[in-house]
Amino acid sequence: MKQHIVNARVFDGEKILDAGTVTLENQSIVAVGETPAAGEETFDAKGATLAPGLIDAHVHTSLDGLRDALRFGVTTELEMQGYWTMDQRKEIEEDDSIADVRSALLALMADGGHPGELMDDLGDHRPGEGGWKMPHVSTPDEAVAHVNAFVEQGADYIKVMIEEGTVIGHPGLPQIDLAAVKAGVAEAHRLGKKVIAHAVTLEATRQALDAGVDGLAHLFIDQRADEQIVSALAEADVFVAPCLVISASLMGRNAAALADDPRVASKLSPEWLDTLRGCFGAYPQGTFQHALDNVAALHAAGVDLLAGTDSSIPVPSHGGVAHGASVHHELSLLVQAGLSPADAFAAATATPARCFGLSDRGRIAPGMRADLVLMEGDPLRTISDSLSIAAVWRRGVRKTALEEN
């Protein structure tokens, strides 16, 4: 049966539409601008802003994380390190009470390299006996075998760690030899998979470009971008998830103001609110304005920017971020860096969908999946209105704000 969302300000993932009605049927959007027939179900948006469901382009998630994400209008999370079996992924796909997920499964990592140094911080969240193990690679042949193994296990894309540790407070971490990285990238491309690199320094970014990756899961924060690196990223058509919220956390900034916002405090557990009030603090000498300037430079050069948070587990020492809520913080920081609110929303909808080949979502148009978020006010003028969520649809199943808690 059709359901019509009426009297909405409709942002289609790129621009505001003239139409104020979006029609859903059988988990999909079937029309935009259609007049409801007599007796058909309608939902009055009362002038609120309707956008595609948001996409967080960098997380490490769980069922609880996916549930929290949906509460904030995030209908898809893109995991950059973790493990989901194919059966678990099928259950997630069919569960409209949580966000959907895509995953790299486990990344190409060096023996003793990142993120192994973080395991001691995980406490009760540390993988136990029988949980997923972190394999490592050191040679081109091992990298090729790793890529094949994880593509066979259902990886949607491949992640590679290029991290020597200085910015994250663990200088001298082992790294994968660049020849092995290149071999892994080439094999992933042969298998039709994109490769996303963890690289938080300028030198690591250069290595990632040399290896031929498709995207960056962070933007370097150790220095201001020069014209050469901006041009190189633009010419290589590499997309970037700057993850400004985690960059701020690394530099000692917490997200206490976000935790104190009633629109957030009412939806997150005390454990997650405490996590928002914490921070990594591993790179206090960093200059956050440089990170904002780097984003501005890439945006001006036409580099695709994606909204990502690096949200993971509720531990204050990994703090400043939380599933769902921090996407809205990231949107505000992208606007602070100089993007328009519409460009920031595109970074959380149409752009990540295009960059990751998610052809069924990220836009409001006939044939698209009915993943939607309705926000009171006008977040395309005042970005902070994005947190004023009135309702969320996941495959056409609606959850109102009152049903979230």
C-alpha positions as CSV (number, residue, x, y, z in Angstrom):
1,M,0.0,0.0,0.0
2,K,1.2,3.5,-0.8
3,Q,2.1,6.0,1.9
4,H,2.6,9.6,1.1
5,I,4.8,12.1,3.0
6,V,3.2,15.4,2.3
7,N,4.0,19.1,3.1
8,A,7.8,18.5,3.2
9,R,10.7,20.6,2.1
10,V,12.5,17.9,0.0
11,F,16.3,17.7,-0.3
12,D,17.0,15.0,-2.8
13,G,20.7,14.5,-1.8
14,E,22.0,17.4,-4.0
15,K,19.3,20.1,-4.1
16,I,15.9,21.2,-2.9
17,L,13.1,20.0,-5.1
18,D,9.9,22.0,-6.0
19,A,7.8,19.0,-5.0
20,G,6.6,18.6,-1.4
21,T,5.3,15.0,-1.5
22,V,7.3,11.8,-1.6
23,T,5.4,8.5,-2.1
24,L,6.6,5.2,-0.7
25,E,5.5,1.6,-1.6
26,N,7.1,-1.8,-1.0
27,Q,10.3,-0.4,0.7
28,S,11.0,2.0,-2.2
29,I,10.3,5.6,-3.3
30,V,7.9,5.3,-6.2
31,A,7.1,8.9,-6.9
32,V,8.0,12.5,-6.1
33,G,5.3,15.1,-6.4
34,E,2.4,12.7,-6.7
35,T,-1.0,13.8,-5.3
36,P,-2.4,11.2,-2.9
37,A,-5.6,9.5,-3.9
38,A,-8.6,9.5,-1.6
39,G,-8.2,7.1,1.2
40,E,-4.4,6.6,0.8
41,E,-2.2,6.9,3.9
42,T,-0.4,10.2,4.4
43,F,2.1,11.5,6.9
44,D,2.1,15.3,7.3
45,A,5.6,16.6,7.5
46,K,4.3,20.1,8.5
47,G,7.0,21.9,6.6
48,A,9.9,20.0,8.0
49,T,12.9,19.0,5.8
50,L,13.0,15.6,4.3
51,A,16.3,14.2,3.2
52,P,17.7,10.8,2.2
53,G,18.8,8.7,5.1
54,L,22.2,9.7,6.2
55,I,25.3,7.6,5.5
56,D,28.3,7.5,8.0
57,A,31.3,6.7,5.8
58,H,33.6,5.6,8.6
59,V,32.6,3.5,11.6
60,H,33.5,0.4,13.6
61,T,30.1,-0.8,14.6
62,S,27.9,-3.3,16.5
63,L,24.2,-4.0,16.7
64,D,24.0,-1.4,19.4
65,G,25.9,1.1,17.2
66,L,23.5,0.4,14.3
67,R,20.5,0.9,16.6
68,D,21.9,4.3,17.9
69,A,22.7,5.3,14.4
70,L,19.1,4.9,13.2
71,R,17.9,7.1,16.1
72,F,19.8,10.0,14.5
73,G,18.6,9.4,10.9
74,V,21.7,7.4,9.9
75,T,20.3,4.6,7.8
76,T,23.6,3.2,6.6
77,E,27.0,2.8,8.3
78,L,30.1,2.0,6.3
79,E,32.4,-0.1,8.5
80,M,36.2,0.2,8.0
81,Q,37.4,-2.5,10.4
82,G,35.4,-5.2,12.1
83,Y,33.8,-8.6,11.3
84,W,30.3,-9.6,10.3
85,T,29.4,-13.1,9.0
86,M,27.2,-13.4,5.9
87,D,24.4,-14.6,8.1
88,Q,24.7,-11.6,10.4
89,R,24.7,-9.3,7.4
90,K,21.5,-10.9,6.1
91,E,19.8,-10.4,9.5
92,I,20.9,-6.7,9.6
93,E,19.5,-6.2,6.1
94,E,16.1,-7.4,7.1
95,D,15.9,-5.6,10.5
96,D,14.3,-2.2,10.1
97,S,15.0,-1.3,13.8
98,I,18.7,-0.7,13.0
99,A,20.8,0.9,10.4
100,D,22.1,-1.1,7.4
101,V,25.8,-1.8,7.2
102,R,28.5,-2.3,4.6
103,S,31.9,-3.5,5.7
104,A,35.6,-4.0,4.7
105,L,35.7,-6.8,7.3
106,L,39.4,-6.9,8.4
107,A,42.0,-4.5,6.9
108,L,45.4,-5.2,5.5
109,M,47.6,-4.7,8.6
110,A,51.2,-5.1,9.6
111,D,52.2,-7.5,12.3
112,G,52.1,-5.5,15.5
113,G,50.8,-2.5,13.6
114,H,47.7,-0.3,13.9
115,P,45.2,-0.9,15.3
116,G,46.7,-3.5,17.5
117,E,48.1,-0.9,19.9
118,L,44.6,0.1,20.8
119,M,43.5,-3.3,22.0
120,D,44.6,-2.7,25.6
121,D,42.1,0.2,25.7
122,L,39.1,-1.8,24.8
123,G,38.4,-3.3,28.3
124,D,35.1,-5.3,28.1
125,H,34.8,-4.5,24.4
126,R,38.0,-6.3,23.5
127,P,37.4,-9.4,21.3
128,G,37.4,-12.5,23.5
129,E,38.5,-16.0,22.8
130,G,36.6,-17.2,19.7
131,G,36.1,-13.6,18.5
132,W,37.6,-12.2,15.4
133,K,41.4,-12.3,15.1
134,M,43.5,-9.7,13.4
135,P,45.5,-11.2,10.6
136,H,48.6,-9.5,9.3
137,V,50.5,-9.3,6.0
138,S,54.1,-8.5,5.1
139,T,54.6,-9.6,1.5
140,P,52.8,-9.0,-1.8
141,D,51.7,-12.6,-1.9
142,E,50.2,-12.4,1.6
143,A,48.4,-9.2,0.7
144,V,46.9,-10.8,-2.4
145,A,45.8,-13.9,-0.4
146,H,44.3,-11.6,2.3
147,V,42.3,-9.7,-0.3
148,N,41.0,-12.9,-1.9
149,A,40.1,-14.4,1.5
150,F,38.1,-11.4,2.7
151,V,36.4,-10.7,-0.6
152,E,35.2,-14.4,-0.5
153,Q,33.9,-13.8,3.0
154,G,31.8,-10.8,1.8
155,A,33.9,-7.7,2.1
156,D,32.2,-4.9,0.2
157,Y,35.5,-3.0,-0.2
158,I,39.1,-3.3,1.2
159,K,40.7,-1.3,3.9
160,V,44.5,-0.8,4.2
161,M,46.3,0.6,7.2
162,I,49.2,3.1,6.4
163,E,50.1,4.2,9.9
164,E,53.4,4.7,11.6
165,G,51.9,6.0,14.9
166,T,53.1,9.5,15.5
167,V,49.8,11.3,15.3
168,I,47.9,8.6,17.3
169,G,50.4,8.6,20.2
170,H,52.3,5.4,19.3
171,P,55.3,6.4,17.2
172,G,57.3,3.7,15.5
173,L,54.5,1.3,14.7
174,P,55.3,-1.4,12.1
175,Q,54.0,-0.7,8.7
176,I,53.2,-2.9,5.6
177,D,55.8,-2.6,2.9
178,L,54.6,-0.4,0.1
179,A,55.1,-3.3,-2.4
180,A,52.6,-5.4,-0.4
181,V,50.2,-2.5,-0.3
182,K,50.4,-2.1,-4.0
183,A,49.8,-5.8,-4.6
184,G,46.8,-5.8,-2.3
185,V,45.3,-2.7,-4.1
186,A,45.9,-4.2,-7.5
187,E,44.2,-7.5,-6.5
188,A,41.2,-5.7,-5.0
189,H,40.8,-3.8,-8.2
190,R,41.1,-7.0,-10.2
191,L,38.2,-8.3,-8.1
192,G,36.1,-5.2,-8.6
193,K,36.6,-3.8,-5.1
194,K,37.5,-0.3,-4.1
195,V,40.3,0.3,-1.6
196,I,40.2,2.8,1.2
197,A,43.3,3.8,3.1
198,H,43.8,4.8,6.7
199,A,46.3,7.6,6.4
200,V,46.5,10.5,9.0
201,T,49.8,12.1,7.9
202,L,50.8,13.8,4.7
203,E,53.5,11.2,4.1
204,A,51.0,8.4,4.6
205,T,48.6,10.1,2.2
206,R,51.4,10.3,-0.5
207,Q,52.0,6.5,0.0
208,A,48.3,5.8,-0.4
209,L,48.2,7.8,-3.6
210,D,51.3,6.0,-4.9
211,A,49.6,2.7,-4.1
212,G,46.5,3.7,-6.2
213,V,43.8,3.6,-3.5
214,D,40.3,4.9,-4.3
215,G,39.6,6.7,-1.1
216,L,40.9,8.0,2.2
217,A,39.2,7.1,5.5
218,H,40.8,10.2,7.2
219,L,42.4,13.4,6.1
220,F,46.0,14.1,7.2
221,I,46.3,16.4,10.2
222,D,50.0,16.8,10.8
223,Q,50.3,19.8,8.5
224,R,48.4,22.2,6.2
225,A,47.8,21.0,2.7
226,D,50.0,22.4,-0.1
227,E,48.9,22.9,-3.7
228,Q,50.8,19.7,-4.8
229,I,48.9,17.3,-2.6
230,V,45.5,18.9,-3.3
231,S,46.1,18.7,-7.0
232,A,47.3,15.1,-6.7
233,L,44.2,14.0,-4.8
234,A,41.9,15.8,-7.3
235,E,43.7,14.4,-10.3
236,A,43.6,10.9,-8.9
237,D,39.9,11.2,-8.3
238,V,40.3,10.0,-4.7
239,F,37.4,10.6,-2.3
240,V,38.1,11.6,1.3
241,A,36.2,11.2,4.5
242,P,38.0,13.8,6.7
243,C,36.5,12.6,10.0
244,L,36.9,16.0,11.5
245,V,35.2,14.9,14.7
246,I,37.9,12.3,15.3
247,S,40.7,14.8,14.3
248,A,39.3,17.1,16.9
249,S,39.3,14.3,19.5
250,L,43.0,13.5,18.7
251,M,43.8,17.1,19.3
252,G,42.2,17.0,22.7
253,R,38.8,18.4,21.9
254,N,35.8,16.6,23.4
255,A,32.1,16.7,22.3
256,A,30.6,17.6,25.7
257,A,28.4,20.3,24.0
258,L,26.9,17.6,21.8
259,A,26.4,15.3,24.8
260,D,24.6,18.1,26.7
261,D,22.2,18.8,23.8
262,P,18.8,17.5,24.9
263,R,18.3,16.1,21.3
264,V,21.3,13.9,22.0
265,A,21.1,13.3,25.7
266,S,17.6,11.8,25.4
267,K,18.7,9.1,22.9
268,L,22.1,7.9,24.1
269,S,23.1,5.8,27.1
270,P,25.1,7.3,30.0
271,E,28.0,5.2,28.8
272,W,27.9,6.9,25.3
273,L,27.3,10.3,26.8
274,D,30.5,9.9,28.9
275,T,32.3,8.8,25.8
276,L,31.3,12.0,24.0
277,R,32.7,13.9,26.9
278,G,36.1,12.2,26.5
279,C,38.7,12.4,23.8
280,F,41.8,10.6,22.4
281,G,44.1,13.5,23.2
282,A,47.0,11.8,21.4
283,Y,48.0,14.8,19.3
284,P,47.5,18.0,21.4
285,Q,50.1,19.8,19.4
286,G,47.9,19.7,16.3
287,T,46.2,22.7,14.9
288,F,42.5,22.1,14.2
289,Q,42.2,25.1,11.9
290,H,44.7,23.3,9.6
291,A,42.3,20.4,9.4
292,L,39.4,22.8,8.5
293,D,41.6,24.6,6.0
294,N,42.6,21.2,4.4
295,V,38.9,20.4,3.9
296,A,38.3,23.8,2.4
297,A,41.1,23.3,0.0
298,L,40.0,19.9,-1.1
299,H,36.4,21.1,-1.5
300,A,37.5,24.0,-3.7
301,A,39.5,21.6,-5.9
302,G,36.4,19.4,-6.4
303,V,37.5,16.4,-4.3
304,D,34.6,14.3,-3.2
305,L,34.2,14.7,0.6
306,L,32.2,12.2,2.7
307,A,30.8,12.6,6.2
308,G,32.5,10.0,8.5
309,T,33.0,9.8,12.2
310,D,35.2,6.8,13.1
311,S,32.7,6.0,15.9
312,S,33.5,2.7,17.5
313,I,33.0,1.7,21.2
314,P,31.8,3.5,24.3
315,V,35.2,4.2,25.9
316,P,36.0,7.8,27.0
317,S,39.7,7.3,26.0
318,H,38.4,6.7,22.5
319,G,35.9,9.5,23.0
320,G,34.5,12.6,21.3
321,V,32.4,10.5,18.9
322,A,29.2,8.4,19.1
323,H,27.2,6.5,16.5
324,G,24.6,8.6,14.8
325,A,25.0,11.8,16.9
326,S,28.5,12.5,15.6
327,V,27.4,12.5,12.0
328,H,25.5,15.7,12.8
329,H,28.6,17.1,14.6
330,E,30.6,16.3,11.4
331,L,28.0,18.1,9.3
332,S,28.5,21.2,11.4
333,L,32.3,21.0,11.2
334,L,32.1,20.6,7.4
335,V,30.0,23.8,7.3
336,Q,32.6,25.4,9.6
337,A,35.2,24.5,7.1
338,G,33.4,26.4,4.4
339,L,30.9,23.9,2.8
340,S,27.4,25.0,2.4
341,P,24.8,23.1,4.4
342,A,23.6,21.5,1.1
343,D,27.1,20.4,0.3
344,A,27.5,19.0,3.8
345,F,24.3,17.0,3.5
346,A,25.5,15.8,0.1
347,A,28.6,14.5,1.9
348,A,26.3,12.3,4.0
349,T,23.9,11.2,1.3
350,A,24.4,11.3,-2.5
351,T,28.2,11.5,-2.5
352,P,29.1,8.5,-0.3
353,A,26.4,6.5,-2.1
354,R,28.0,7.3,-5.5
355,C,31.6,6.7,-4.3
356,F,30.8,3.3,-2.7
357,G,28.5,2.2,-5.5
358,L,25.4,2.2,-3.3
359,S,23.1,2.8,-6.3
360,D,19.8,2.2,-4.3
361,R,20.2,4.9,-1.7
362,G,21.5,8.4,-0.9
363,R,18.9,10.1,-3.1
364,I,15.2,10.9,-3.1
365,A,14.0,9.8,-6.5
366,P,11.7,7.1,-7.9
367,G,13.3,3.6,-7.6
368,M,15.5,4.5,-4.6
369,R,15.3,2.7,-1.3
370,A,12.9,4.4,1.1
371,D,15.6,5.4,3.6
372,L,14.6,8.9,4.8
373,V,15.1,11.4,7.6
374,L,12.7,14.2,8.5
375,M,14.2,17.2,10.4
376,E,12.2,20.0,11.9
377,G,13.4,23.5,10.9
378,D,15.6,24.2,8.0
379,P,19.0,22.5,8.3
380,L,19.9,23.6,4.8
381,R,20.0,27.1,6.3
382,T,20.9,26.4,9.9
383,I,22.9,23.2,10.1
384,S,22.2,22.6,13.8
385,D,18.6,21.9,12.9
386,S,19.7,18.5,11.6
387,L,19.5,17.1,15.1
388,S,15.8,18.0,15.4
389,I,14.7,14.7,14.0
390,A,10.9,14.2,13.7
391,A,10.9,10.8,12.0
392,V,13.1,8.2,10.3
393,W,12.2,5.7,7.6
394,R,14.2,2.6,7.0
395,R,13.0,0.7,3.9
396,G,9.7,2.5,4.3
397,V,9.2,1.6,7.9
398,R,8.7,4.7,9.9
399,K,10.0,5.4,13.4
400,T,9.0,8.7,15.0
401,A,11.1,10.6,17.4
402,L,8.8,9.5,20.3
403,E,9.4,5.9,19.4
404,E,13.1,6.1,19.5
405,N,13.9,5.7,23.2
